[in-house]
Amino acid sequence: MVGQVAHIKPKRLGLVWLYCPYPVLARGLIDILDPDARIHYAESAPSGDRPDIVLFCAGGAEDVGEAVRRLQEQAPGASVVVFGLSSDLNLARAGLQAGAKGFVHAGMEPSQVVRALTVAASGEVAVPRDLLKDLVAGREPVDLSGLTHRQQEILKLVAEGQTNAQIGRRLFLSESTVKQHLRAAYKVLKVRNRTEAAKLIRERANWD
């Protein structure tokens, strides 16, 4: 009998070094990447085999730059991609400024994460569309958590095109009270008027 040689299809992402201090998150990422990558899940770089991608789970923006540079030293030639727990402009900017090739986050679909890693592995920068405009414009992130619940309600209605009088009737507030809430919200959002506020809210579109 003539022996047959099995042809194993190579995995398109190659070897991915998953550096992730969160075991539950790491397990989910391994499940997502397994069909398309060989995975090395550890705190240290693989020995004897150079990774194509380093996927780094970052907790915050404070130390991400230093971490990205350290991972680049340990895995020269690999594309470092930062993984965030949310769509965090500060984290994405810090990682990219340190030389990362991309940013992905837990709010993305698994297929989007794989596609972003594929782009990063090719040497191009991969960033979610919802952050791209702010990164290109160099815009500073706005801390929406600084808004009160009432301000959020009013701004949603402003973004829908409602007038102060209409908002007041809907929320059982006087028109002057609506104006007071808006003035306070403008300061938090760092905008000058309702037009800029409405535009910002529509662009962000990430309310609970």
N, C-alpha and C positions, 0 to 999 in steps of 0.2 A: 504494500500500500504506500502510495506516495504521500509523504507528509505535507500538510497544508500549513502555510504561514498566515497567522492571523494579522490582519491589518487594523491596528488600533488608531482611530481618528484622534489626532492631537487636540488637546483642549485649547481653545482660542485665547484664553487669558494667560496661559502658561502657568508659571509658579507664582502664587500669591502668598506673601508673608502677611498674615493677619496678626496685627499687634493690638490686642484689645483686652483691657482690664475688667471688662464686664462679661462674665461667663454666659449669662442668658442671651445677651446681645450677640456674643461671639457664635453661639450655637445657631442662632437664626441666620447670621451671615454665612456660616459654613454651609447650611442647607441651601441658601440662595446661590452660592458660588460653585458648589460641588460639581454641577453638570458641565461647567465651563472652565474650571481651573483645578490645578493641583494646589492644595492648601497646606501651608506650614503655619500652625497656630502655636505661637510661643513668644516669650519675651526677647529671645535672642534670634539673630538671623540664622537661616539654614546654613549648615556647613557643607561645603563641596558643591553646592548648586546655587547659582545666583538667581534671586527672585526677579521676576519681571515687574511686579507691582508690590508695593507695601501699602496695605490698607490700615490706617491708624485711627483707632477710636479715641477721639479727644473729648474730654469733659468740659473744657472751657478754653477761652481764647488766651488766657494769661500766659501759659507756658507752651502753647502749641508751636510757636516759631522755633524755640530751642529743640523741642522734640522732633520736628520735621528735619532740622539740620542734622541731628544725631542719627536719625534713621537713614538719611542720605549717606552719611559716612559709613554706616554699617552695611548698607546695600547700594554701593555705587552703581549707577546706571539704571537703577530701578525707578519707576514712576511712583512717587509717594502721593497717595490720595487720602485726604482727611475725611473721616466719617463723624458727623455731628448728630446729636440726639434730636435736633430740630433745625429748621431753616435759619441758621444763625449767621447774619452778615458779618459780625465781628470775627467770628471763628473762621469763616471762609476767607476773609481778607487777610487775617494773620497767617493762615496756612499758605496761601498763594504768595504772599510777600516773602515768605521764607523759602519758597522754591517748590512747593507742592504742585502737582500737575492737575489736581482736581479737588472738588468738594462734593460729597454726597451726604444725605441725611436720612433719618429714620422715617420721615414722612413721604419718602419716594416709593414708587412701586419697585418690586424686585427687578423687573426687566429694565427699569430706568437705571438702577444701580449698576447692573451688568453692562449696559450700553455705555454708561459714563466711564467705567473702568476700561472698556475696550478703547474708547477715545483717548484716555490718559495713557494707556499702554503704547499707543501709536506716537506719543510725543506731543499731542495736542492738549490744551487745557480744557477740562470738563467741569462746567458749573451749571447748576440748575437754572432754568430760565427765570424763575421768580427772583433770583438774586443778581442776575447778569446786568440788568439796567443800573442797579445801584452801584455795583462794582465798577462798571465802565465809567459812570458819572462821578465816581469818587464820593458818593453821597454818604453822609454819616447815618448810622442806624438810629431810628427813633424808638425810644422805650415806651411802647404802648401800654405797658403795665402801670405807667404813671397816670393813666387816665382813670377817672372814677367810672363806675358802672353807668351812671346817668350820662356822663360825657360820651361814653361809647354808644349808648342808645341814640343820643342826639346826632352824633357824627354819622352813624349809619343812615339816618334819615336825611341828613344833609347830602350824603353821597347819592341818595336816591333822587335828589333834586327837590326836596320839599322845602318850603319857606319856613321862616321862624314861626309865623302864625300857625301854619299847618302842623308843625312839630309840637307847638304848645297845646293845640287842641287834642292832638293824639296822645300826648303824655300828661295831659291835665296840668300844664304849667303855664305861667304867664309868659308873654313874649319877652319881657325884660329878663325873666329868669333864664330863658333859653339863651339870650344874648350873653348873659353872665357866664353860663357854662361854656359857651363857645369861645369866649375870650380866654378863659382859663385853659381850654383844650388847645387853642392855637399856640400858647406858650409851651405846652408839653410837646406838641408836634413840630415846633419850630417853623411854623408857617405864618403868613401875614393875614390871610383872609379865608373865607369859606370856600372859594374856588380852589385854592391850593390844598386846603384840608380835604375837600371832596376828592380831588385827584389822588392825593396820597392814600386815602382810605380805599379807593377803588383799585389802586395798584397793589396795595398790600394784600387785601382780600384774605386776611388770615385771622378773622375774628372767631371766637368760640361760638 
